């Protein structure tokens, strides 16, 4: 398989509903991103850090989790679809190596008020990959500033 062939079975669409952010009783919105933008463009770097390579600088190899892909900032791996969704696509090269994408919010100071609650919400659309999905590991994590620079 050529490097530019996308393994469609492993394409991941991280979807945000296009339109108004819903009001949730008892909660105040502090931040959101609806991934609105031109098709085949990167997400807003004012909101998102695009991680590249195979580890954080000074962090453990393979992101500390044994991941085998190399993260890129290529629109082949990470792009807006033009309809309010972010698409992350894993691509397998003919050599057998993988590229994909990883983003994290620029903000890392999210926290509940003392005695309060915090809600983090996303809509994730994942394909049915069947037996082709061995090793398929989508993740949606919340890591704050205390983690940045203090890697596992």
Secondary structure, 3 states (H helix, E strand, C coil): CCCCCCCHHHEEEEECCCCCCCCCCCCCCCCCCCCCCCCCCCCCCCCEEEECECCCCCCCHHHHCCCCCEECCCCCCEEECCCCEEEEECEECCCCCEEECEEEECCCCCCCCCCCCCCCCCEEEECCCHHHHCCCCCCCCCCCCCCCCCCC
